[in-house]
């Protein structure tokens, strides 16, 4: 029987408000510009398919060392508090200078940028693109086939479940072809609106193939172990200068970056766990999860834990995403209904539930934010007869047990969110049997089929009907419980500008300016 996990997804929040302070570094000249970023945890890995990648600080390091083929265009608009916004319907080139789609032959052609030099001094060519796609299709990452999943989501031909046993068809064929040093063709099985958005994500960053191959071994032919613990060689705006695992991460500007030398010369990314230092389920099915949903003190969580700066999340897709539909099925605090559902499930007053399944886990480094939420839930559960034990875990252990092993019976999560801002992607990784974000071991053939239909449907009206149907199913019989949404928050000195919101909630250091 599948495990039911409680998840708190905050689609627009980073681990904690980051303190970005502008200062002169002690070891730099007076003309050197340094940014110091204080965060509750440390960079844990630099491979985008390693368990430590799911630590948000790791994500921020990877997105600034790496570079993708394309990115979203800037919309030219700002939020009320001055954060630059992206246009999620239009794209601009990064390592790709231009691209076009041959619809008749279902083939994308990418014309690559010339004279791009990475941190190692290696020049970018089509070989790096071929290596990146081959690595993704190898499904060899220690966390799981995340890069493969993005290629699969994009509809790249050959990136099907046939890569898994027993077929194990992991060799890259002619679905991705090098035409010449600066031209690549990519065949797709179907034309999807998610193709270009998928190419903006850090799971599809282009690796420096020469550097990666230099560290390959017979046991690790795709250099996952080396990248995890050493570097993420790519063609991005920043290069790794120094990294002390569990502590500090320092990056320096790539002097050869093709978009121009970054305005910030050096970024000092420091672990400062305490908030005060940064800024002054069960195994018997649907009924228990619904009981938990009715036992949650939503209003208290919003008002007490988030001091009124959050709103109730009313679905399984972030409400700001294209394809969100507010479902008819909704959950509010209802103690009597929660008790009734527990009794219906065979656990009246919580009697008979194994104690180990009533542990609520969360990351210890997030105690300042998640601790109050967990305490409110613990108190509310007592009202329906459930003696919930709180189980804060170190970030690395939490990530391993949730994201890699999928073994925690109940947990709070305010880290994970859909990187692509569409309803279909919000469902695919988390709500399908083979999805890499399916940490709850959820398996519903009806949902699997629906998501496949949503991905391949080209008619927006029909696709929206399918999206609404899928979201209703998930709220009527939830496999995790949405609680709250709130905006990404950064604490920034007044001489730092250029902050832009990206879907994975990570700052792009190249965009920052010191005034």
N, C-alpha and C positions, 0 to 999 in steps of 0.2 A: 504494500500500500504506500502511496506516495506521501512524502513529508509535506506538511503545510508550514510555510514560513511566513512570518509577518515582516513586511518590508515597508519602510518609510522612505519613499522616493521624493526628493526635492529637486525637480527638474531644472531649476535655475539657481542652484546654490553650489559654491565650492565648499571644501571641507570646513573652512572658517573664513571669516573676513581676513584677507591678507593685508599685512602692513607693508606697503611699498614706500620705503624711505629713500630719499635722494641724499647722497653724502659723498664726500671725497674719500676714496679708499685709502687706507694707511700706506699701501705699497704702490700707489699710483701717483703720477705726476699731477700738478695742479690743473692741467688741461684735460685730464682723464675724467670721464663721467661714469660713476658707479651707482647702481641701484641695489639696495638691500631689501630682500623680501623675507618676511618672517612668517613661518607657517607651522602648524601643529605637528607635522611629521616630517620625515626626511625622505629624500629620493631613495627608493629601494631597488630599482632595476631600470635598465635602459633598453631592454629588448621589449618590443611591443606585444610579444606573446608569452611573457613570463608572468607568474603570479604577482610579483612585486609591482608590475606595471599598473595594477589596479589601485595602488596608492596614488592619490591625486597629484602629489608632488612629483611622482615619477612621470605622470602624463605631461605635466608642465615642462619638465626637462626634455622629454622626447619631442614634443611639438616644436620646441625652440632649436633643437639640434637638427631636426629633420626637415624635409621639404617634400611636398606632394606635386603631382602633375598640375593640378588646378586648385583654385580656391574660390570662395564666394566673393562677389564684388562688394565693395562698400556702398551702402545705400545713400550716404551723404547726410543721414539723419542722426540725431543724438537723443538719448533718453533724457528725462527731466533732470537727472543728475550728471549729465555730460558724458555718458558712455556711448561711444560710436556704435552704430548698428550696421548689420550686414543685410544684403539683399539676397534672400535665399532662392530667388528665381533666376538669378543671373550669375555668370562665372567669369573669372579672369585667369589668365595663364600664370603658372608658376614655372615649373620645369618644362611644361609644355607651352610653346609659344602660340600655337593655334591647333584647332582640331575640327573635324567634320564627321558627319554620320552618313554613310551610304545605307539608306533604309532598305533598299532592294536586296542587298547582300548582307544586311545586318552586321556591318563592320564599321568600327570607329577608326579613324586615322589621326594619330597625334604627331604633329611636327614639333620636334624638341628644340629647346633653346641651345644655342651655341655658346661656347666660352664660359661655361659654368664650372667653377672650381670649388671643390669641397675643402674641408678642414685638413685633410691629409695631403692636399696638393693634387689629388687625382681629378681629372676632367670628366664631367658628366657626359655619357653617351647612351645610346639605345641599349647597350649591354647591361646597364644598371637597371633599366626597366624590365628587361627580360629576366634578370636575376631575381628581382623583387617578386614578379609574378610566379616564377618557378618556386621560390621559397614559400610563397603563400600556398601554392598547390601541394607542397610536400607535407602539409599538415603535421609539422614536426615540433611546433611550439610546446613548451612545458605547461602552459596554462590551457591551451586548447587552440583549435584552428580559427583564430579570430580574423587573421588576414584573409584566409580562405573564405570565411563567412561574408566579409565585405565584398569580395569578388563575386561570390555566389549571389549576394543581394543585388549587385549591379547587373546580374544576368550574363556574366562572362562565360562563354561557351567552354565546356569541359570542367568547370568548377561546380560539379554536381556531387551528390552524396556517394558517387562511385569512387571517390578518393578514399573512402573508408573500407575496412575489411567487410566482406571477403574479397572484393574486387581490387581494392588498393591501387587504383589508377591515378597515381600521384605525379607521374612525369608530365611536364609541360609539352604539349603538342603544338600544332600549328594554329591554335586559337589565339596565341600572341606571337606575332612575327616581327622580326627586325627586317625592315626594308633596306635601310642604310643606317649609318651611324646616328642620324638624327630624325629618323622616321620609324614609327611603330604602328602596326595595325592590330586591332583587338576585335575578335569576332564575339558576337553576343548571341545567346539562344533566343532572346526576345528583347524587344526595345522597351526599356523601362525608364521612368522619370528619375529613378534612383541612381542611374549610372554615374552621372557627373557628381551628384552629392557624395556618393561613395568614394570617389577619387579625391575628395577634399580631406578625408579623415586621416588621422595619424596611423591608423592600421594599414593604410595604403601608402605610407611614406616610402620614398625611393631610397634604397640602400646604396651605399658606395660599394659596388660589387668587388672591386679589387681589394679593398681593405677587409671586407668580410671574408673573402676567400683566403686571404693570408692567415686567418686565424681558424680556419676550418680544420677539423680532425676527422678521423674515421668514425669516431663515436659521436661526433657533433658536426656533421657535414655542412650545416647551415649556420654555424657559429652562434647558436642561441645562448649557450652558456657563457661564451666570451662577451657577447653584447650585453647580457644581463648584468654582468659584474664589472664591465670595463668602459664601454662607450656605445654610442649609436651613430656610427659614421654615415653621414649623408651629405646633403648640399645646402643645409640651412644657414640662417643668419648668425648662429652662435656655435662656438667650439668648446668642448670640455677642457677646462684648465686644471681643475682639481676636484676630486670627489672623495670624501670620507664617508663611507657607508654608515648610516645611522646618525649622521651629523650634518656636515655642511656640503654644499655643492656649488662650485664656482665655474661660471662660463665666461668666455671672452668673445668679443665680436669677431666674426669671420671677416678679415680684411679684404677678401676676394669675393664677398657676396655679390651676386649678379644684380641685385636691386640697389646696390650702393652700401657703403659701410654703415652699420647701425649707429644711431645717435647715441645709444648707451654702450660704452666701451666694455663694461664688466657687470655681471649680475652675480650677487652674493646671495644664495638661497639658503636660509638658515632655519634649523629646527628650533622652535620655541614653543614647547607643548602647552603652557598655561595660557588660557584666554586673557587673563589679566596682564600678561606680559606682551601680548600682541596688540590688543586694543583695550585705553583708559576707559494547527500546528501539530500539531499532533498527527497521528498516523491513521485515523479512522474516517477521514473523508470530509466532505463539503460542510456538513452541519457544524462541526467544531470551528471551522474558519469563520463561518457566518456568525457563530456565537461570539467569537473574539471580536469581529467587526462591530457588533452591537454593544460590546462591553467597553469599547474605547471612548475615553473622555475627550472627544475632538475639540470642543470649545475651550476646555481647560488647557489643552496642549497649545492651541493657537494663542490664547491670551496670556498664559503663564510662561510657558517655555519659550515662546516666540514674541512675547510682549506685544501682541496685536499686529506684528509685521508679516504675518503669513495668512494664507487663506486655505480653506478646506479644499482638498483635491477631490474632484467629483468624477473621476474616471481612471482608466488605466493608461491613457495617453496624456501627456502634458497639455494643459488647456490652451497654451499659446501656439501649439503646433498645428499645421495644416492636417486635417483629418481627425481632429478631436471632436467627439460628440458626447454631450452630457447624457448619461444613460438614465433610463427610468428607475432602474435599481440603484438605490442609494442607501448608505448606512449612517445612522446617527445613534448616539448613546440611548440604549433602551435595555435596562437591566432585566426586566421581566422577559423580554424576547430572547435575550442572551441565555437566561436560565432555561427557558423552554427548549431552545435549540440544543443546549448541552444535554438535557434529559432525553431529547429525541435521538441524540447520538449515542445514548447509552451511558452517559456520565452525569447523572443528576447531582447537582451541587459540586461538580468536579470530581466526584468519587470514582476511583478506578483509573484515572489518568496517571500514567507512569510519571513519577516526579522529574525524571531527567528530561521529559518533554515539556516541562514548564519552566525552562530556563530561557530568559530573554538576553541574548548576547548583543553586544555592540562594541565599537572600538574604544578602548580605554583613553586614547589620545583625544577623543571627542567628548570626554566627560562634561566639559563646560556646556555643550549644547545638548548632547543626547542623554546625559545623566538626568536632568529634570524631566525629560520626556519619559524615560524609562520608569522613573519614580512615580509619575502620574499614572502610567499604565498599571504598574504594580498595585497601587492603591485601588484603582478602579476594578481590577480583576478580583480583588477580595470580595467585592460586592456581589459577585456571581459565584463565589465559592472556590475560586482558583488562587492558590498560593504560589505566586510567580516569584522565582528567584532571579536576581539580576546577575549577569555574567559578563562584566567588561573584559575584553581581551586585547592584548597588544595588536596593533594594526597588522603586522605581518602574519600573525597567527589567524586573525580574523579573516584576512584576505585568502589565506590558504584554505581554511575550512569552509568558507562560503563560496568563493569564486572558483577554486580549483577542485575541492573535494565534495562540495555540495552536501555537507553533513550536519550543519547546525539546524536543530529543530525549529528554532524561532529566533529571529534577529531583527534589529533595526538597521536600516540602510539609508543614509543620506548622501551617499557617494555616487551610486550608479544612476545613469540616465541615458536616454537615447541620444547618440551623437548626431544623428541626422534628423532634421526637424520636420519629419513627416510621420503621419499615423502608421503607415505600413512598417516603417523601420522601428517605431516604438513597440510594435507587436512582435515582429519577426525574431529578434534575438532572445526575448524574454518569455514568449508565450508559445513557442513551438517545441516539439519533442527534441529536436536536434539543435535548437538555438544555443549559442555559446553563453548567453546570459540566463539560461533556464536553471537558476540555482535552486528552484523548488522541486525539480524533477517532475514538473507538470507535463502530462501527456494526454492530449485530447485529439483524436484523429479528425474530428470535425473542425477544430481550430487549425490544425496543420493544413487541411485542404483549403480553408478560408484564406489563410495567409498566402498560400500559393496563388490562389485566384486574385487576391488583392495585388500581389506583385506583378502579375502578368496582365492585369486589366488596363487597357489603354483609354477607355472611356471614363473621364473623371466622375460623371454622375453615377455610373455603375460601381466604380471603385469606392465612392463615398457610401453607397448603400451597403457594400460588403464591410467597410470599416465600421459603420454604425452597428451592423449585426454582430461583428466580432467583439466589439467593446461591450455590448449588452450581455453577451454570453459570459464574458469574463467577470462582469460585476454581479451577475446573478449567481454564479458559482465560482467565487474568487479563489485564486491560488496564492495571492498575496493581497494585502490591504493597503490601499492608498490613504494617506493621512493628510499631508499638507504640501503646499507649494509656496515658495517665496523667492524673491529675486536674488540673483548673485550680488554679493556685497564685497567691496574692497575698501580698506582703509588706506588712504593715499595722502601723502604730503601735498601741499597746494602748489608745489613747483613741478609736479609730475603730471603729464597730460598724455593723450593718445590712447587711453584705455579703450579697447574694443571688445564687445562680447562675442565669443565664439561658442558654437553649440556644445563643445565638451568642457566649457567653463574655464579654459586655461588662457592666461595672459600670453600674448605674443610680444616678446621683449623688443623685437624690431620696431614695433609700432609706438613704443613709449618714447617720450621726449622729456628732457629736463629744461625748465625755463628759468 
